[in-house]
Each structure stands twice: as C-alpha cells, then as structure tokens.
Amino acid sequence: MELNEKQFITGFNAGYLLAEYEPQILRTLLKQIRPVNSYIEGMTFGQKEYELLTTKSHLNQLGHIRQKEKDENNRGRG
C-alpha cells in the first residue's frame, strides 16, 4: 500500500477525535474495515496517539498525587 500523506493526516485527525469522543465506534470501525488504506491507517495512528497521551496524562497525575501524599506525610512527621 502506498501512503497518501493527505489522506493519512485526515484519517489521523478523525481517529484522534473519535478516540476522544466515541472510542467504541472507532474500535468497531477499525475492526471491520478492510482493505486498509492511508485514511484508515491514519485513523489507527490517531487512536494510538490519543491513548498514549491519555496514559501519559494519567501517569503524570498519579505522580503528582503520590508526591503530594509523600510531602504531607513528611510534614506530619516533622
């Protein structure tokens, strides 16, 4: 398959938005659509990018919570 950059970018943006607002619809679409073209490949990468950024954000929030608890525990002992 030859990659069409414009279709890939359009698909990436659509995949990212669907992953954010309608993830179940996106999962169903990506399972059922064949053959894969540049647009669908872009959707897949958009979904993965959204999931990656969401995971990083959650890990960052968890790190802040842990640090806050650690700081509070240290203040209580001092």
Secondary structure, DSSP 8 states (H G I E B T S, - for coil): ----HHHHHHHHHHHHHHHHH-HHHHHHHHHH--S--HHHHHHHHHHHHHHHHHHHHHHHHHHHHHHHHHHHHHHHH-
